[in-house]
Amino acid sequence: MKLGRIATAIITLAATATVLAPPSQAAMQLGNYDLLTNRYDRASWVWFAAACIPEKFPDCVHIGARPRLKYYAYYEGKAVLADGRYTLNVEVPDGLRCPGYNMPTHETYSWDAVTLVGTIDSRFDVGCFNGPPGTQFWTFALQRL
């Protein structure tokens, strides 16, 4: 009889905790995404979202970015979810396109975990033709493939 009451109490507490638990943040599904952006006029990108290793916690997604054209560079990094937004910081070896050559950039991708719409903030230490440092800004959306 006593075990029955204990079991009933445990089930009641578990059900109450489930109902009263705060809503979890939306997590990005793992898999392939098309990166739709106003940044490139001649190229398109595919992102592969995988579990972060060795972390394997739900607020981290490893992003591998692959260009569909061979002359663009690959980049990858870990996107972390905080306050409903993912943030991915990456070094892109050819992020700044200059006439006849490319320059590296430090980029921050930030997107909403539910709508998958976000922004790209691209910073460079040296501009084209040894110009001053600067920033560029674009928008993007992720579409699941």
ABEGO torsion letter per residue (X at the ends): XAAAAAAAAAAAAAAAAAAABBBBBBBBBBEBBBBBBAABAABBBBBBBBBBOAAGBAABBBBBBBBABAABBBBBBBBBBBGGBBBBBBBBAAABBBBGBBBBBBBBBBBBAAAGBBBBBBBBABBBGGBBBBBBBBBBBBBBX
